């Protein structure tokens, strides 16, 4: 970029005091309205994982009570328990990312 005086200046520097972008930092505080949703994402996934686990355990109990035909409910119970484990792993990973200061 060429300044008004004809000197070559790096891009982002306007040549006027206070107008360049060199040395300015991005704001550290956010004023977005979705910060609460982002902050509650990991805890809500823990709640979802606990809900899936409760439904899975209940399905196992009902399947055992209705044996032998009720044992087909074990297929649904295993799927629900797998969803609980997956939700728990995702919630744990997100909570580790949220706790990382970098």
Buried (B, 14 or more C-beta within 10 A) or exposed (E): EEEEEEEEBEEEBBEEEEEBEEEEEEEEEEEEEEEEEEEEBBEEBBEBBBBBBEBBBEBBEBBEEEEEEBEEBBEBBEEBBEBBEEBBEBBBEBBEEEEEEE
